Amino acid sequence: MAVRLKLYNPPVEEPTPAPEPEVRVRLGDLLPLFAVAQRMNYVWLRDFLDDEVAITSDLYEVLQAFRENLPTPA
């Protein structure tokens, strides 16, 4: 007698939504830490490079203007 094979169909997992921000931190407290982590090439910093952060619209406008006016290296 032949044995029937049963196929296992795993349940379809829905993507989990991104977590809501839980902690508010001043940019002035973060920048020195990020600067040191980048300068010393800490690997953990790369783990977060694709994460999104929320910033105020006025900071966004200042950053956009700054990016557009960066001096070109000689």
CHARMM internal coordinates of N, CA and C (Angstrom, degrees):
IC EDIT
DIST 1 N 1 CA 1.4321
DIST 1 CA 1 C 1.5334
ANGL 1 N 1 CA 1 C 108.29
DIST 1 C 2 N 1.3264
ANGL 1 CA 1 C 2 N 117.15
DIHE 1 N 1 CA 1 C 2 N 129.94
DIST 2 N 2 CA 1.4614
ANGL 1 C 2 N 2 CA 122.76
DIHE 1 CA 1 C 2 N 2 CA -179.51
DIST 2 CA 2 C 1.5265
ANGL 2 N 2 CA 2 C 110.70
DIHE 1 C 2 N 2 CA 2 C -75.56
DIST 2 C 3 N 1.3120
ANGL 2 CA 2 C 3 N 115.28
DIHE 2 N 2 CA 2 C 3 N 141.95
DIST 3 N 3 CA 1.4579
ANGL 2 C 3 N 3 CA 120.80
DIHE 2 CA 2 C 3 N 3 CA 179.33
DIST 3 CA 3 C 1.5228
ANGL 3 N 3 CA 3 C 108.42
DIHE 2 C 3 N 3 CA 3 C -91.65
DIST 3 C 4 N 1.3311
ANGL 3 CA 3 C 4 N 116.06
DIHE 3 N 3 CA 3 C 4 N 130.40
DIST 4 N 4 CA 1.4722
ANGL 3 C 4 N 4 CA 120.35
DIHE 3 CA 3 C 4 N 4 CA 176.71
DIST 4 CA 4 C 1.5137
ANGL 4 N 4 CA 4 C 109.42
DIHE 3 C 4 N 4 CA 4 C -82.32
DIST 4 C 5 N 1.3184
ANGL 4 CA 4 C 5 N 115.97
DIHE 4 N 4 CA 4 C 5 N 132.10
DIST 5 N 5 CA 1.4560
ANGL 4 C 5 N 5 CA 120.43
DIHE 4 CA 4 C 5 N 5 CA 176.70
DIST 5 CA 5 C 1.5150
ANGL 5 N 5 CA 5 C 109.45
DIHE 4 C 5 N 5 CA 5 C -87.56
DIST 5 C 6 N 1.2868
ANGL 5 CA 5 C 6 N 115.77
DIHE 5 N 5 CA 5 C 6 N 137.46
DIST 6 N 6 CA 1.4525
ANGL 5 C 6 N 6 CA 120.79
DIHE 5 CA 5 C 6 N 6 CA 176.24
DIST 6 CA 6 C 1.5191
ANGL 6 N 6 CA 6 C 108.23
DIHE 5 C 6 N 6 CA 6 C -104.74
DIST 6 C 7 N 1.3114
ANGL 6 CA 6 C 7 N 116.00
DIHE 6 N 6 CA 6 C 7 N 132.41
DIST 7 N 7 CA 1.4531
ANGL 6 C 7 N 7 CA 120.26
DIHE 6 CA 6 C 7 N 7 CA 177.56
DIST 7 CA 7 C 1.5196
ANGL 7 N 7 CA 7 C 109.61
DIHE 6 C 7 N 7 CA 7 C -91.15
DIST 7 C 8 N 1.3107
ANGL 7 CA 7 C 8 N 114.21
DIHE 7 N 7 CA 7 C 8 N 137.16
DIST 8 N 8 CA 1.4590
ANGL 7 C 8 N 8 CA 119.50
DIHE 7 CA 7 C 8 N 8 CA 177.98
DIST 8 CA 8 C 1.5214
ANGL 8 N 8 CA 8 C 108.54
DIHE 7 C 8 N 8 CA 8 C -94.21
DIST 8 C 9 N 1.2923
ANGL 8 CA 8 C 9 N 116.40
DIHE 8 N 8 CA 8 C 9 N 121.70
DIST 9 N 9 CA 1.4561
ANGL 8 C 9 N 9 CA 122.07
DIHE 8 CA 8 C 9 N 9 CA 175.51
DIST 9 CA 9 C 1.5225
ANGL 9 N 9 CA 9 C 108.18
DIHE 8 C 9 N 9 CA 9 C -106.74
DIST 9 C 10 N 1.3510
ANGL 9 CA 9 C 10 N 116.04
DIHE 9 N 9 CA 9 C 10 N 106.14
DIST 10 N 10 CA 1.4667
ANGL 9 C 10 N 10 CA 117.79
DIHE 9 CA 9 C 10 N 10 CA -179.25
DIST 10 CA 10 C 1.5239
ANGL 10 N 10 CA 10 C 110.28
DIHE 9 C 10 N 10 CA 10 C -65.95
DIST 10 C 11 N 1.3174
ANGL 10 CA 10 C 11 N 116.78
DIHE 10 N 10 CA 10 C 11 N 150.10
DIST 11 N 11 CA 1.4663
ANGL 10 C 11 N 11 CA 118.99
DIHE 10 CA 10 C 11 N 11 CA 179.42
DIST 11 CA 11 C 1.5270
ANGL 11 N 11 CA 11 C 110.05
DIHE 10 C 11 N 11 CA 11 C -63.18
DIST 11 C 12 N 1.3145
ANGL 11 CA 11 C 12 N 115.62
DIHE 11 N 11 CA 11 C 12 N 145.47
DIST 12 N 12 CA 1.4584
ANGL 11 C 12 N 12 CA 121.04
DIHE 11 CA 11 C 12 N 12 CA 179.10
DIST 12 CA 12 C 1.5265
ANGL 12 N 12 CA 12 C 107.94
DIHE 11 C 12 N 12 CA 12 C -76.56
DIST 12 C 13 N 1.3147
ANGL 12 CA 12 C 13 N 115.08
DIHE 12 N 12 CA 12 C 13 N 122.84
DIST 13 N 13 CA 1.4612
ANGL 12 C 13 N 13 CA 119.64
DIHE 12 CA 12 C 13 N 13 CA -179.83
DIST 13 CA 13 C 1.5212
ANGL 13 N 13 CA 13 C 109.53
DIHE 12 C 13 N 13 CA 13 C -93.66
DIST 13 C 14 N 1.3111
ANGL 13 CA 13 C 14 N 115.21
DIHE 13 N 13 CA 13 C 14 N 130.11
DIST 14 N 14 CA 1.4544
ANGL 13 C 14 N 14 CA 119.34
DIHE 13 CA 13 C 14 N 14 CA 176.26
DIST 14 CA 14 C 1.5226
ANGL 14 N 14 CA 14 C 108.21
DIHE 13 C 14 N 14 CA 14 C -81.86
DIST 14 C 15 N 1.3472
ANGL 14 CA 14 C 15 N 116.24
DIHE 14 N 14 CA 14 C 15 N 144.16
DIST 15 N 15 CA 1.4670
ANGL 14 C 15 N 15 CA 117.37
DIHE 14 CA 14 C 15 N 15 CA 179.42
DIST 15 CA 15 C 1.5240
ANGL 15 N 15 CA 15 C 110.69
DIHE 14 C 15 N 15 CA 15 C -63.28
DIST 15 C 16 N 1.3120
ANGL 15 CA 15 C 16 N 114.67
DIHE 15 N 15 CA 15 C 16 N 139.82
DIST 16 N 16 CA 1.4600
ANGL 15 C 16 N 16 CA 118.41
DIHE 15 CA 15 C 16 N 16 CA 179.87
DIST 16 CA 16 C 1.5176
ANGL 16 N 16 CA 16 C 109.19
DIHE 15 C 16 N 16 CA 16 C -80.92
DIST 16 C 17 N 1.3205
ANGL 16 CA 16 C 17 N 117.05
DIHE 16 N 16 CA 16 C 17 N 135.95
DIST 17 N 17 CA 1.4637
ANGL 16 C 17 N 17 CA 119.08
DIHE 16 CA 16 C 17 N 17 CA 179.69
DIST 17 CA 17 C 1.5289
ANGL 17 N 17 CA 17 C 110.83
DIHE 16 C 17 N 17 CA 17 C -68.52
DIST 17 C 18 N 1.3235
ANGL 17 CA 17 C 18 N 115.26
DIHE 17 N 17 CA 17 C 18 N 153.93
DIST 18 N 18 CA 1.4624
ANGL 17 C 18 N 18 CA 119.59
DIHE 17 CA 17 C 18 N 18 CA 178.05
DIST 18 CA 18 C 1.5219
ANGL 18 N 18 CA 18 C 109.25
DIHE 17 C 18 N 18 CA 18 C -63.75
DIST 18 C 19 N 1.3163
ANGL 18 CA 18 C 19 N 116.43
DIHE 18 N 18 CA 18 C 19 N 140.22
DIST 19 N 19 CA 1.4688
ANGL 18 C 19 N 19 CA 118.46
DIHE 18 CA 18 C 19 N 19 CA -179.31
DIST 19 CA 19 C 1.5263
ANGL 19 N 19 CA 19 C 110.87
DIHE 18 C 19 N 19 CA 19 C -67.31
DIST 19 C 20 N 1.3035
ANGL 19 CA 19 C 20 N 114.52
DIHE 19 N 19 CA 19 C 20 N 147.70
DIST 20 N 20 CA 1.4560
ANGL 19 C 20 N 20 CA 120.21
DIHE 19 CA 19 C 20 N 20 CA 176.22
DIST 20 CA 20 C 1.5265
ANGL 20 N 20 CA 20 C 108.77
DIHE 19 C 20 N 20 CA 20 C -73.23
DIST 20 C 21 N 1.3324
ANGL 20 CA 20 C 21 N 116.94
DIHE 20 N 20 CA 20 C 21 N 147.10
DIST 21 N 21 CA 1.4637
ANGL 20 C 21 N 21 CA 118.31
DIHE 20 CA 20 C 21 N 21 CA 177.66
DIST 21 CA 21 C 1.5246
ANGL 21 N 21 CA 21 C 110.55
DIHE 20 C 21 N 21 CA 21 C -58.47
DIST 21 C 22 N 1.3101
ANGL 21 CA 21 C 22 N 115.79
DIHE 21 N 21 CA 21 C 22 N 136.67
DIST 22 N 22 CA 1.4549
ANGL 21 C 22 N 22 CA 120.46
DIHE 21 CA 21 C 22 N 22 CA -176.53
DIST 22 CA 22 C 1.5226
ANGL 22 N 22 CA 22 C 112.71
DIHE 21 C 22 N 22 CA 22 C -112.42
DIST 22 C 23 N 1.3315
ANGL 22 CA 22 C 23 N 116.88
DIHE 22 N 22 CA 22 C 23 N -20.97
DIST 23 N 23 CA 1.4568
ANGL 22 C 23 N 23 CA 120.48
DIHE 22 CA 22 C 23 N 23 CA -174.68
DIST 23 CA 23 C 1.5228
ANGL 23 N 23 CA 23 C 108.92
DIHE 22 C 23 N 23 CA 23 C -129.63
DIST 23 C 24 N 1.3094
ANGL 23 CA 23 C 24 N 115.90
DIHE 23 N 23 CA 23 C 24 N 133.84
DIST 24 N 24 CA 1.4612
ANGL 23 C 24 N 24 CA 120.56
DIHE 23 CA 23 C 24 N 24 CA 174.81
DIST 24 CA 24 C 1.5229
ANGL 24 N 24 CA 24 C 108.01
DIHE 23 C 24 N 24 CA 24 C -102.70
DIST 24 C 25 N 1.3383
ANGL 24 CA 24 C 25 N 115.29
DIHE 24 N 24 CA 24 C 25 N 130.18
DIST 25 N 25 CA 1.4557
ANGL 24 C 25 N 25 CA 121.52
DIHE 24 CA 24 C 25 N 25 CA -177.80
DIST 25 CA 25 C 1.5230
ANGL 25 N 25 CA 25 C 108.30
DIHE 24 C 25 N 25 CA 25 C -133.36
DIST 25 C 26 N 1.3211
ANGL 25 CA 25 C 26 N 115.92
DIHE 25 N 25 CA 25 C 26 N 141.19
DIST 26 N 26 CA 1.4554
ANGL 25 C 26 N 26 CA 119.36
DIHE 25 CA 25 C 26 N 26 CA 177.09
DIST 26 CA 26 C 1.5272
ANGL 26 N 26 CA 26 C 110.27
DIHE 25 C 26 N 26 CA 26 C -69.79
DIST 26 C 27 N 1.3263
ANGL 26 CA 26 C 27 N 116.03
DIHE 26 N 26 CA 26 C 27 N 140.16
DIST 27 N 27 CA 1.4595
ANGL 26 C 27 N 27 CA 121.40
DIHE 26 CA 26 C 27 N 27 CA 178.65
DIST 27 CA 27 C 1.5247
ANGL 27 N 27 CA 27 C 110.50
DIHE 26 C 27 N 27 CA 27 C -59.41
DIST 27 C 28 N 1.3206
ANGL 27 CA 27 C 28 N 116.09
DIHE 27 N 27 CA 27 C 28 N -36.01
DIST 28 N 28 CA 1.4622
ANGL 27 C 28 N 28 CA 120.65
DIHE 27 CA 27 C 28 N 28 CA 178.76
DIST 28 CA 28 C 1.5241
ANGL 28 N 28 CA 28 C 113.22
DIHE 27 C 28 N 28 CA 28 C -63.11
DIST 28 C 29 N 1.3169
ANGL 28 CA 28 C 29 N 117.41
DIHE 28 N 28 CA 28 C 29 N -25.40
DIST 29 N 29 CA 1.4582
ANGL 28 C 29 N 29 CA 120.71
DIHE 28 CA 28 C 29 N 29 CA 176.33
DIST 29 CA 29 C 1.5219
ANGL 29 N 29 CA 29 C 111.68
DIHE 28 C 29 N 29 CA 29 C -81.65
DIST 29 C 30 N 1.3284
ANGL 29 CA 29 C 30 N 116.66
DIHE 29 N 29 CA 29 C 30 N -29.52
DIST 30 N 30 CA 1.4645
ANGL 29 C 30 N 30 CA 120.88
DIHE 29 CA 29 C 30 N 30 CA -177.10
DIST 30 CA 30 C 1.5245
ANGL 30 N 30 CA 30 C 113.60
DIHE 29 C 30 N 30 CA 30 C -82.51
DIST 30 C 31 N 1.3277
ANGL 30 CA 30 C 31 N 116.60
DIHE 30 N 30 CA 30 C 31 N -40.79
DIST 31 N 31 CA 1.4598
ANGL 30 C 31 N 31 CA 119.48
DIHE 30 CA 30 C 31 N 31 CA -172.60
DIST 31 CA 31 C 1.5281
ANGL 31 N 31 CA 31 C 114.28
DIHE 30 C 31 N 31 CA 31 C -55.91
DIST 31 C 32 N 1.3261
ANGL 31 CA 31 C 32 N 119.60
DIHE 31 N 31 CA 31 C 32 N -45.15
DIST 32 N 32 CA 1.4732
ANGL 31 C 32 N 32 CA 117.60
DIHE 31 CA 31 C 32 N 32 CA 178.24
DIST 32 CA 32 C 1.5283
ANGL 32 N 32 CA 32 C 112.79
DIHE 31 C 32 N 32 CA 32 C -61.61
DIST 32 C 33 N 1.3195
ANGL 32 CA 32 C 33 N 116.45
DIHE 32 N 32 CA 32 C 33 N -37.05
DIST 33 N 33 CA 1.4675
ANGL 32 C 33 N 33 CA 119.36
DIHE 32 CA 32 C 33 N 33 CA 179.16
DIST 33 CA 33 C 1.5197
ANGL 33 N 33 CA 33 C 111.45
DIHE 32 C 33 N 33 CA 33 C -67.09
DIST 33 C 34 N 1.3344
ANGL 33 CA 33 C 34 N 116.32
DIHE 33 N 33 CA 33 C 34 N -43.83
DIST 34 N 34 CA 1.4659
ANGL 33 C 34 N 34 CA 119.93
DIHE 33 CA 33 C 34 N 34 CA 177.88
DIST 34 CA 34 C 1.5257
ANGL 34 N 34 CA 34 C 111.18
DIHE 33 C 34 N 34 CA 34 C -63.85
DIST 34 C 35 N 1.3204
ANGL 34 CA 34 C 35 N 116.55
DIHE 34 N 34 CA 34 C 35 N -39.66
DIST 35 N 35 CA 1.4654
ANGL 34 C 35 N 35 CA 120.21
DIHE 34 CA 34 C 35 N 35 CA -179.28
DIST 35 CA 35 C 1.5319
ANGL 35 N 35 CA 35 C 110.74
DIHE 34 C 35 N 35 CA 35 C -61.78
DIST 35 C 36 N 1.3209
ANGL 35 CA 35 C 36 N 116.84
DIHE 35 N 35 CA 35 C 36 N -45.45
DIST 36 N 36 CA 1.4674
ANGL 35 C 36 N 36 CA 120.22
DIHE 35 CA 35 C 36 N 36 CA 179.45
DIST 36 CA 36 C 1.5258
ANGL 36 N 36 CA 36 C 110.36
DIHE 35 C 36 N 36 CA 36 C -65.80
DIST 36 C 37 N 1.3268
ANGL 36 CA 36 C 37 N 116.92
DIHE 36 N 36 CA 36 C 37 N -43.49
DIST 37 N 37 CA 1.4707
ANGL 36 C 37 N 37 CA 120.22
DIHE 36 CA 36 C 37 N 37 CA -179.26
DIST 37 CA 37 C 1.5233
ANGL 37 N 37 CA 37 C 111.02
DIHE 36 C 37 N 37 CA 37 C -62.63
DIST 37 C 38 N 1.3214
ANGL 37 CA 37 C 38 N 117.32
DIHE 37 N 37 CA 37 C 38 N -39.08
DIST 38 N 38 CA 1.4657
ANGL 37 C 38 N 38 CA 119.79
DIHE 37 CA 37 C 38 N 38 CA 179.35
DIST 38 CA 38 C 1.5207
ANGL 38 N 38 CA 38 C 110.91
DIHE 37 C 38 N 38 CA 38 C -71.76
DIST 38 C 39 N 1.3241
ANGL 38 CA 38 C 39 N 117.24
DIHE 38 N 38 CA 38 C 39 N -44.61
DIST 39 N 39 CA 1.4615
ANGL 38 C 39 N 39 CA 121.50
DIHE 38 CA 38 C 39 N 39 CA -178.65
DIST 39 CA 39 C 1.5258
ANGL 39 N 39 CA 39 C 111.08
DIHE 38 C 39 N 39 CA 39 C -61.31
DIST 39 C 40 N 1.3405
ANGL 39 CA 39 C 40 N 116.49
DIHE 39 N 39 CA 39 C 40 N -37.85
DIST 40 N 40 CA 1.4649
ANGL 39 C 40 N 40 CA 120.33
DIHE 39 CA 39 C 40 N 40 CA -178.51
DIST 40 CA 40 C 1.5254
ANGL 40 N 40 CA 40 C 112.46
DIHE 39 C 40 N 40 CA 40 C -92.15
DIST 40 C 41 N 1.3433
ANGL 40 CA 40 C 41 N 115.34
DIHE 40 N 40 CA 40 C 41 N 4.36
DIST 41 N 41 CA 1.4670
ANGL 40 C 41 N 41 CA 122.09
DIHE 40 CA 40 C 41 N 41 CA 174.12
DIST 41 CA 41 C 1.5278
ANGL 41 N 41 CA 41 C 112.40
DIHE 40 C 41 N 41 CA 41 C 57.98
DIST 41 C 42 N 1.3249
ANGL 41 CA 41 C 42 N 116.79
DIHE 41 N 41 CA 41 C 42 N 46.54
DIST 42 N 42 CA 1.4561
ANGL 41 C 42 N 42 CA 120.59
DIHE 41 CA 41 C 42 N 42 CA 176.89
DIST 42 CA 42 C 1.5334
ANGL 42 N 42 CA 42 C 109.93
DIHE 41 C 42 N 42 CA 42 C -68.93
DIST 42 C 43 N 1.3131
ANGL 42 CA 42 C 43 N 115.79
DIHE 42 N 42 CA 42 C 43 N 131.33
DIST 43 N 43 CA 1.4592
ANGL 42 C 43 N 43 CA 121.58
DIHE 42 CA 42 C 43 N 43 CA -175.95
DIST 43 CA 43 C 1.5297
ANGL 43 N 43 CA 43 C 111.45
DIHE 42 C 43 N 43 CA 43 C -65.78
DIST 43 C 44 N 1.3173
ANGL 43 CA 43 C 44 N 117.76
DIHE 43 N 43 CA 43 C 44 N -35.46
DIST 44 N 44 CA 1.4646
ANGL 43 C 44 N 44 CA 119.97
DIHE 43 CA 43 C 44 N 44 CA -175.78
DIST 44 CA 44 C 1.5214
ANGL 44 N 44 CA 44 C 111.52
DIHE 43 C 44 N 44 CA 44 C -60.58
DIST 44 C 45 N 1.3289
ANGL 44 CA 44 C 45 N 117.62
DIHE 44 N 44 CA 44 C 45 N -27.99
DIST 45 N 45 CA 1.4638
ANGL 44 C 45 N 45 CA 119.65
DIHE 44 CA 44 C 45 N 45 CA -179.48
DIST 45 CA 45 C 1.5224
ANGL 45 N 45 CA 45 C 110.71
DIHE 44 C 45 N 45 CA 45 C -64.14
DIST 45 C 46 N 1.3353
ANGL 45 CA 45 C 46 N 117.01
DIHE 45 N 45 CA 45 C 46 N -35.76
DIST 46 N 46 CA 1.4750
ANGL 45 C 46 N 46 CA 120.97
DIHE 45 CA 45 C 46 N 46 CA 179.23
DIST 46 CA 46 C 1.5279
ANGL 46 N 46 CA 46 C 111.91
DIHE 45 C 46 N 46 CA 46 C -64.29
DIST 46 C 47 N 1.3187
ANGL 46 CA 46 C 47 N 117.12
DIHE 46 N 46 CA 46 C 47 N -27.12
DIST 47 N 47 CA 1.4684
ANGL 46 C 47 N 47 CA 120.59
DIHE 46 CA 46 C 47 N 47 CA 179.36
DIST 47 CA 47 C 1.5195
ANGL 47 N 47 CA 47 C 112.14
DIHE 46 C 47 N 47 CA 47 C -62.76
DIST 47 C 48 N 1.3179
ANGL 47 CA 47 C 48 N 117.49
DIHE 47 N 47 CA 47 C 48 N -22.02
DIST 48 N 48 CA 1.4526
ANGL 47 C 48 N 48 CA 121.41
DIHE 47 CA 47 C 48 N 48 CA -174.64
DIST 48 CA 48 C 1.5233
ANGL 48 N 48 CA 48 C 113.44
DIHE 47 C 48 N 48 CA 48 C -109.03
DIST 48 C 49 N 1.3195
ANGL 48 CA 48 C 49 N 118.55
DIHE 48 N 48 CA 48 C 49 N 5.71
DIST 49 N 49 CA 1.4613
ANGL 48 C 49 N 49 CA 120.65
DIHE 48 CA 48 C 49 N 49 CA -175.41
DIST 49 CA 49 C 1.5257
ANGL 49 N 49 CA 49 C 113.51
DIHE 48 C 49 N 49 CA 49 C -64.36
DIST 49 C 50 N 1.3092
ANGL 49 CA 49 C 50 N 118.89
DIHE 49 N 49 CA 49 C 50 N -25.35
DIST 50 N 50 CA 1.4603
ANGL 49 C 50 N 50 CA 121.13
DIHE 49 CA 49 C 50 N 50 CA 179.10
DIST 50 CA 50 C 1.5234
ANGL 50 N 50 CA 50 C 112.68
DIHE 49 C 50 N 50 CA 50 C -92.65
DIST 50 C 51 N 1.3173
ANGL 50 CA 50 C 51 N 117.29
DIHE 50 N 50 CA 50 C 51 N -2.90
DIST 51 N 51 CA 1.4608
ANGL 50 C 51 N 51 CA 120.23
DIHE 50 CA 50 C 51 N 51 CA 178.51
DIST 51 CA 51 C 1.5302
ANGL 51 N 51 CA 51 C 109.96
DIHE 50 C 51 N 51 CA 51 C -71.21
DIST 51 C 52 N 1.3135
ANGL 51 CA 51 C 52 N 115.46
DIHE 51 N 51 CA 51 C 52 N 147.05
DIST 52 N 52 CA 1.4595
ANGL 51 C 52 N 52 CA 120.17
DIHE 51 CA 51 C 52 N 52 CA 176.25
DIST 52 CA 52 C 1.5157
ANGL 52 N 52 CA 52 C 109.04
DIHE 51 C 52 N 52 CA 52 C -97.04
DIST 52 C 53 N 1.3162
ANGL 52 CA 52 C 53 N 115.06
DIHE 52 N 52 CA 52 C 53 N 147.28
DIST 53 N 53 CA 1.4612
ANGL 52 C 53 N 53 CA 120.75
DIHE 52 CA 52 C 53 N 53 CA 175.37
DIST 53 CA 53 C 1.5172
ANGL 53 N 53 CA 53 C 107.99
DIHE 52 C 53 N 53 CA 53 C -123.94
DIST 53 C 54 N 1.3103
ANGL 53 CA 53 C 54 N 116.19
DIHE 53 N 53 CA 53 C 54 N 151.39
DIST 54 N 54 CA 1.4603
ANGL 53 C 54 N 54 CA 121.37
DIHE 53 CA 53 C 54 N 54 CA 177.62
DIST 54 CA 54 C 1.5211
ANGL 54 N 54 CA 54 C 108.42
DIHE 53 C 54 N 54 CA 54 C -99.09
DIST 54 C 55 N 1.3287
ANGL 54 CA 54 C 55 N 115.61
DIHE 54 N 54 CA 54 C 55 N 129.29
DIST 55 N 55 CA 1.4597
ANGL 54 C 55 N 55 CA 120.72
DIHE 54 CA 54 C 55 N 55 CA 177.29
DIST 55 CA 55 C 1.5225
ANGL 55 N 55 CA 55 C 108.42
DIHE 54 C 55 N 55 CA 55 C -128.50
DIST 55 C 56 N 1.3048
ANGL 55 CA 55 C 56 N 115.83
DIHE 55 N 55 CA 55 C 56 N 163.04
DIST 56 N 56 CA 1.4590
ANGL 55 C 56 N 56 CA 119.70
DIHE 55 CA 55 C 56 N 56 CA 179.00
DIST 56 CA 56 C 1.5215
ANGL 56 N 56 CA 56 C 109.56
DIHE 55 C 56 N 56 CA 56 C -73.04
DIST 56 C 57 N 1.3251
ANGL 56 CA 56 C 57 N 115.31
DIHE 56 N 56 CA 56 C 57 N 156.18
DIST 57 N 57 CA 1.4657
ANGL 56 C 57 N 57 CA 119.59
DIHE 56 CA 56 C 57 N 57 CA -177.56
DIST 57 CA 57 C 1.5229
ANGL 57 N 57 CA 57 C 111.90
DIHE 56 C 57 N 57 CA 57 C -65.37
DIST 57 C 58 N 1.3375
ANGL 57 CA 57 C 58 N 118.10
DIHE 57 N 57 CA 57 C 58 N -33.74
DIST 58 N 58 CA 1.4615
ANGL 57 C 58 N 58 CA 118.45
DIHE 57 CA 57 C 58 N 58 CA -179.98
DIST 58 CA 58 C 1.5313
ANGL 58 N 58 CA 58 C 111.27
DIHE 57 C 58 N 58 CA 58 C -70.10
DIST 58 C 59 N 1.3394
ANGL 58 CA 58 C 59 N 118.50
DIHE 58 N 58 CA 58 C 59 N -36.60
DIST 59 N 59 CA 1.4605
ANGL 58 C 59 N 59 CA 120.51
DIHE 58 CA 58 C 59 N 59 CA 174.85
DIST 59 CA 59 C 1.5230
ANGL 59 N 59 CA 59 C 110.06
DIHE 58 C 59 N 59 CA 59 C -65.25
DIST 59 C 60 N 1.3186
ANGL 59 CA 59 C 60 N 117.23
DIHE 59 N 59 CA 59 C 60 N -39.51
DIST 60 N 60 CA 1.4611
ANGL 59 C 60 N 60 CA 120.88
DIHE 59 CA 59 C 60 N 60 CA 178.26
DIST 60 CA 60 C 1.5289
ANGL 60 N 60 CA 60 C 110.73
DIHE 59 C 60 N 60 CA 60 C -60.17
DIST 60 C 61 N 1.3224
ANGL 60 CA 60 C 61 N 117.16
DIHE 60 N 60 CA 60 C 61 N -44.48
DIST 61 N 61 CA 1.4636
ANGL 60 C 61 N 61 CA 120.92
DIHE 60 CA 60 C 61 N 61 CA 179.66
DIST 61 CA 61 C 1.5249
ANGL 61 N 61 CA 61 C 111.22
DIHE 60 C 61 N 61 CA 61 C -63.34
DIST 61 C 62 N 1.3276
ANGL 61 CA 61 C 62 N 117.33
DIHE 61 N 61 CA 61 C 62 N -41.43
DIST 62 N 62 CA 1.4657
ANGL 61 C 62 N 62 CA 120.81
DIHE 61 CA 61 C 62 N 62 CA 178.30
DIST 62 CA 62 C 1.5258
ANGL 62 N 62 CA 62 C 110.35
DIHE 61 C 62 N 62 CA 62 C -63.66
DIST 62 C 63 N 1.3246
ANGL 62 CA 62 C 63 N 117.20
DIHE 62 N 62 CA 62 C 63 N -43.28
DIST 63 N 63 CA 1.4621
ANGL 62 C 63 N 63 CA 120.59
DIHE 62 CA 62 C 63 N 63 CA 179.55
DIST 63 CA 63 C 1.5252
ANGL 63 N 63 CA 63 C 112.02
DIHE 62 C 63 N 63 CA 63 C -64.77
DIST 63 C 64 N 1.3261
ANGL 63 CA 63 C 64 N 116.95
DIHE 63 N 63 CA 63 C 64 N -39.06
DIST 64 N 64 CA 1.4683
ANGL 63 C 64 N 64 CA 120.44
DIHE 63 CA 63 C 64 N 64 CA 177.67
DIST 64 CA 64 C 1.5247
ANGL 64 N 64 CA 64 C 110.12
DIHE 63 C 64 N 64 CA 64 C -63.31
DIST 64 C 65 N 1.3263
ANGL 64 CA 64 C 65 N 117.25
DIHE 64 N 64 CA 64 C 65 N -45.41
DIST 65 N 65 CA 1.4681
ANGL 64 C 65 N 65 CA 120.81
DIHE 64 CA 64 C 65 N 65 CA 179.30
DIST 65 CA 65 C 1.5272
ANGL 65 N 65 CA 65 C 110.21
DIHE 64 C 65 N 65 CA 65 C -63.37
DIST 65 C 66 N 1.3180
ANGL 65 CA 65 C 66 N 116.52
DIHE 65 N 65 CA 65 C 66 N -40.69
DIST 66 N 66 CA 1.4624
ANGL 65 C 66 N 66 CA 120.79
DIHE 65 CA 65 C 66 N 66 CA 178.89
DIST 66 CA 66 C 1.5297
ANGL 66 N 66 CA 66 C 110.52
DIHE 65 C 66 N 66 CA 66 C -62.06
DIST 66 C 67 N 1.3239
ANGL 66 CA 66 C 67 N 116.74
DIHE 66 N 66 CA 66 C 67 N -44.63
DIST 67 N 67 CA 1.4652
ANGL 66 C 67 N 67 CA 120.89
DIHE 66 CA 66 C 67 N 67 CA -179.80
DIST 67 CA 67 C 1.5180
ANGL 67 N 67 CA 67 C 111.23
DIHE 66 C 67 N 67 CA 67 C -61.43
DIST 67 C 68 N 1.3243
ANGL 67 CA 67 C 68 N 116.98
DIHE 67 N 67 CA 67 C 68 N -41.25
DIST 68 N 68 CA 1.4551
ANGL 67 C 68 N 68 CA 121.15
DIHE 67 CA 67 C 68 N 68 CA -178.66
DIST 68 CA 68 C 1.5262
ANGL 68 N 68 CA 68 C 112.50
DIHE 67 C 68 N 68 CA 68 C -68.58
DIST 68 C 69 N 1.3238
ANGL 68 CA 68 C 69 N 117.25
DIHE 68 N 68 CA 68 C 69 N -23.90
DIST 69 N 69 CA 1.4634
ANGL 68 C 69 N 69 CA 120.97
DIHE 68 CA 68 C 69 N 69 CA -175.58
DIST 69 CA 69 C 1.5275
ANGL 69 N 69 CA 69 C 113.33
DIHE 68 C 69 N 69 CA 69 C -110.57
DIST 69 C 70 N 1.3079
ANGL 69 CA 69 C 70 N 117.22
DIHE 69 N 69 CA 69 C 70 N 16.97
DIST 70 N 70 CA 1.4654
ANGL 69 C 70 N 70 CA 119.45
DIHE 69 CA 69 C 70 N 70 CA 177.72
DIST 70 CA 70 C 1.5233
ANGL 70 N 70 CA 70 C 109.73
DIHE 69 C 70 N 70 CA 70 C -62.82
DIST 70 C 71 N 1.3021
ANGL 70 CA 70 C 71 N 117.15
DIHE 70 N 70 CA 70 C 71 N 135.89
DIST 71 N 71 CA 1.4773
ANGL 70 C 71 N 71 CA 118.37
DIHE 70 CA 70 C 71 N 71 CA 176.36
DIST 71 CA 71 C 1.5320
ANGL 71 N 71 CA 71 C 110.02
DIHE 70 C 71 N 71 CA 71 C -68.58
DIST 71 C 72 N 1.3096
ANGL 71 CA 71 C 72 N 115.70
DIHE 71 N 71 CA 71 C 72 N 142.25
DIST 72 N 72 CA 1.4647
ANGL 71 C 72 N 72 CA 119.82
DIHE 71 CA 71 C 72 N 72 CA 178.48
DIST 72 CA 72 C 1.5216
ANGL 72 N 72 CA 72 C 108.75
DIHE 71 C 72 N 72 CA 72 C -81.70
DIST 72 C 73 N 1.3425
ANGL 72 CA 72 C 73 N 116.83
DIHE 72 N 72 CA 72 C 73 N 136.98
DIST 73 N 73 CA 1.4544
ANGL 72 C 73 N 73 CA 119.48
DIHE 72 CA 72 C 73 N 73 CA -179.30
DIST 73 CA 73 C 1.5327
ANGL 73 N 73 CA 73 C 110.97
DIHE 72 C 73 N 73 CA 73 C -64.16
DIST 73 C 74 N 1.3138
ANGL 73 CA 73 C 74 N 116.23
DIHE 73 N 73 CA 73 C 74 N 143.58
DIST 74 N 74 CA 1.4724
ANGL 73 C 74 N 74 CA 121.02
DIHE 73 CA 73 C 74 N 74 CA -178.45
DIST 74 CA 74 C 1.5064
ANGL 74 N 74 CA 74 C 111.52
DIHE 73 C 74 N 74 CA 74 C -77.08
END
COOR INIT
IC SEED 1 N 1 CA 1 C
IC BUILD
